[in-house]
Amino acid sequence: MLPDAAFFAQGDDEYLATELTRGPWDPEHQHAGPPSALACRAIEAVAQTHGLTHLSRFTANLLRPVPIGLVSARVQADYVSKNTGHFSGELVANGKPVLRFTALAQREHAIELPQPLIGHPWPSPPQTVAASPVVHFPFASRQVGYNELVETRQARGTMFHGPCAVWFRLERELIAGETPSAYQRVAVAADSGNGISAILDFQAFSFINSDLTINWLRPAQGEWVCLAAQTWLGDNGCGLAESAIYDEVGLVGRASQSLAVRAR
């Protein structure tokens, strides 16, 4: 029997992570997507009290591996103006900060833009969800984890064989009893960019990201989120993964990750 959600709320700002959060690098550690989404949720709650409903940018600094267990979320408003707000916070596990984050939120208002507009309409996803076959992560058969939290479909290329695009959909709740926001859905998927576009043998190398930055043009519509990702590696043990993020309508935003590349 699988858990119904990635997290169960345990009280004010405390959450118990389930095995659905397990990542590919260590069976005791979470994939960074679910805790990043948890951080987005905390930011959204505080930003909305100021009337700021659009999350424009989110950056997570992954200080330590996030254990599968109890985590708490703390967030504060650093500066809020009429139209924007800067926020920061951290996720804490076992008494230590494991993920520190900053974010920019904006006030939304309707605006009529001139037509036609150069560079528009928004770019379309590489392929529709309906035309994309179901695919599974290469590490899916090891233990229950992130692969059971999300459904994935291949929109372009081949997973773990260079540039490719994959659709993601939450198959279970992020937090039990809640419907995840558009920003949380994107955050769950966005940390997978370096994995799906990997160009090194997973058995011979590790290429763990130390951070994640997401910039949103607009909130995603619907349940499906597509990452069109590519990885670049330097000869200094460092790398960069970039993803264009789409929903079924078009471009939603972009994500980037800094990689530490090591031979196993």
C-alpha positions in Angstrom: 0.0 0.0 0.0 1.4 3.3 -1.0 0.9 6.6 1.0 -1.8 8.9 -0.3 0.6 11.9 -0.3 4.2 13.0 -0.3 3.7 14.8 3.1 1.3 14.7 6.0 0.9 17.9 8.0 1.8 17.4 11.7 0.9 20.8 13.1 1.9 24.4 12.5 4.5 24.3 9.7 5.6 20.7 10.3 5.3 17.9 7.8 6.1 14.2 7.8 7.6 13.1 4.5 6.7 9.7 3.2 8.6 7.3 1.0 7.0 8.9 -2.1 9.6 11.7 -1.7 12.6 9.3 -2.0 15.1 10.3 -4.6 17.6 8.4 -6.7 20.9 9.2 -4.9 20.3 7.7 -1.4 17.3 5.7 -0.1 17.2 7.8 3.0 17.0 11.1 1.2 14.3 13.0 -0.5 14.2 14.0 -4.2 14.6 17.8 -4.0 11.3 18.4 -6.0 8.8 17.7 -3.2 10.6 19.7 -0.5 11.0 22.6 -3.0 7.3 22.5 -3.6 6.8 22.5 0.2 8.9 25.7 0.4 6.8 27.3 -2.5 3.7 26.5 -0.5 5.1 28.3 2.6 6.1 31.4 0.5 2.7 31.5 -1.2 0.9 31.5 2.1 2.8 34.5 3.4 2.9 36.4 0.1 -0.9 36.1 -0.3 -1.4 38.0 3.0 0.2 41.0 1.2 -2.0 40.5 -1.9 0.9 39.1 -3.9 -0.4 36.2 -5.8 2.2 35.5 -8.6 5.4 33.7 -7.6 7.9 35.1 -10.1 11.1 33.5 -8.9 12.1 30.8 -6.5 15.6 29.8 -5.6 16.4 26.8 -3.3 19.9 26.3 -1.9 20.3 22.6 -1.0 22.5 22.8 2.0 22.2 19.2 3.0 20.4 16.1 1.9 16.7 16.3 3.0 16.0 13.2 5.0 12.7 11.3 4.7 11.1 12.2 8.0 9.9 15.2 9.8 10.6 18.7 8.3 9.5 22.1 9.3 9.1 25.2 7.1 9.9 28.8 8.2 9.4 31.8 6.0 9.6 35.6 6.4 9.0 38.7 4.4 12.3 40.5 3.9 10.8 43.5 2.0 7.3 44.2 0.6 6.4 47.1 -1.6 3.3 48.0 -3.5 3.8 45.6 -6.3 6.5 43.1 -5.2 7.7 41.2 -2.2 11.0 39.5 -1.3 10.8 36.5 0.9 13.2 34.0 2.5 13.1 31.0 4.6 14.4 27.5 5.3 13.3 23.9 5.7 14.7 22.3 8.9 15.2 18.6 9.7 16.7 17.1 12.8 17.5 20.6 14.1 19.5 21.6 11.1 18.6 23.7 8.0 18.6 21.5 5.0 17.2 23.9 2.4 17.3 27.7 2.3 15.2 29.6 -0.1 14.5 33.0 -1.4 11.6 34.2 -3.6 10.1 37.1 -5.4 6.3 37.5 -5.5 4.4 40.0 -7.5 1.0 41.7 -7.5 -1.1 40.6 -10.5 -3.4 42.9 -12.5 -5.1 42.7 -15.9 -3.3 44.5 -18.7 -4.2 44.9 -22.4 -1.1 44.3 -24.6 -0.7 45.6 -28.1 -1.2 43.1 -30.9 0.6 41.6 -32.6 3.4 41.4 -30.1 7.0 40.5 -31.2 8.1 37.1 -30.1 4.5 36.0 -29.3 2.5 33.9 -29.0 4.2 31.8 -26.3 6.3 28.9 -27.6 4.5 25.6 -27.6 5.5 22.4 -25.8 7.6 19.9 -27.9 4.6 17.5 -28.1 1.2 17.1 -26.6 0.5 15.0 -23.6 -1.8 12.7 -25.6 0.9 12.0 -28.2 3.6 11.3 -25.6 4.0 7.7 -24.4 4.3 6.7 -20.8 7.9 6.4 -19.6 9.5 5.5 -16.3 12.7 6.7 -14.6 15.6 4.3 -14.9 15.8 4.0 -11.1 12.1 3.3 -10.8 12.3 -0.4 -9.9 14.7 0.0 -6.9 12.4 1.3 -4.1 9.1 3.2 -3.8 9.9 6.8 -4.3 9.5 9.8 -6.6 8.5 7.6 -9.5 5.3 6.6 -7.7 4.5 10.3 -6.9 4.5 11.4 -10.5 3.3 10.1 -13.9 5.8 10.8 -16.7 5.4 10.8 -20.5 8.2 11.2 -23.0 7.6 14.3 -25.3 11.0 14.3 -27.0 14.2 12.4 -26.9 15.1 9.6 -24.4 15.3 10.0 -20.7 18.9 9.9 -19.3 20.3 10.1 -22.9 20.9 13.8 -23.4 18.5 16.7 -24.3 14.9 15.6 -23.9 11.4 16.7 -22.9 9.1 14.9 -20.3 5.6 15.6 -19.1 5.0 15.3 -15.3 1.7 15.0 -13.5 1.2 14.4 -9.7 -0.4 11.0 -9.3 -0.9 11.6 -5.5 -1.3 14.6 -3.3 1.7 16.7 -2.3 0.2 17.4 1.1 -2.6 15.1 2.3 -6.0 16.7 2.0 -4.8 19.6 -0.2 -4.9 20.5 -3.9 -1.4 21.7 -4.9 -1.1 25.1 -6.5 0.2 25.7 -10.0 3.6 26.7 -8.6 3.9 23.7 -6.4 3.2 21.4 -9.4 6.0 23.0 -11.3 8.4 22.8 -8.4 7.8 19.1 -8.0 8.9 18.6 -11.6 11.6 21.3 -12.1 14.3 19.6 -10.0 14.3 16.6 -12.4 15.9 18.6 -15.3 19.4 17.3 -14.6 18.1 13.7 -14.3 16.0 13.5 -17.5 18.7 15.2 -19.6 21.7 13.3 -18.1 24.6 12.6 -20.4 26.7 10.5 -18.0 26.3 6.9 -16.9 24.3 7.0 -13.6 26.2 4.0 -12.3 29.6 5.5 -13.0 29.0 9.2 -12.1 26.9 11.4 -9.7 25.8 14.8 -10.9 23.8 16.1 -8.0 22.4 19.6 -8.1 23.3 22.0 -5.3 20.5 24.5 -6.1 17.4 25.1 -8.1 16.1 28.3 -9.5 12.7 28.6 -11.2 11.4 31.7 -13.0 7.7 31.8 -13.9 6.2 33.8 -16.7 2.8 32.8 -15.6 1.1 30.1 -13.5 0.8 26.7 -15.2 -2.7 25.6 -16.3 -3.9 22.1 -15.7 -2.3 19.1 -14.1 0.5 18.5 -16.6 4.0 20.2 -16.6 6.6 19.6 -19.3 10.3 20.0 -18.8 12.4 20.4 -22.0 15.9 20.0 -20.4 19.5 20.0 -21.4 22.7 19.4 -19.5 26.1 21.0 -20.1 29.3 19.8 -18.3 32.6 21.5 -17.7 36.0 19.9 -17.3 36.2 21.3 -13.7 33.7 18.9 -12.1 30.9 21.4 -12.5 27.9 21.5 -14.7 24.6 23.3 -15.6 21.2 22.0 -16.4 18.5 24.2 -17.9 14.9 23.5 -18.5 12.1 25.3 -20.4 8.9 24.7 -18.6 5.6 24.3 -20.5 1.9 23.5 -19.8 -0.4 22.4 -22.6 -1.0 26.0 -23.6 2.7 27.0 -24.0 5.7 28.4 -22.2 5.4 28.8 -18.4 8.9 29.6 -17.4 12.5 28.3 -17.0 14.6 26.5 -14.4 18.3 26.1 -13.9 20.5 23.9 -11.6 24.2 23.9 -10.7 25.7 20.5 -10.8 28.6 18.8 -8.9 29.9 16.1 -11.1 31.9 13.2 -9.5 33.1 9.8 -10.5 31.6 7.1 -8.2 
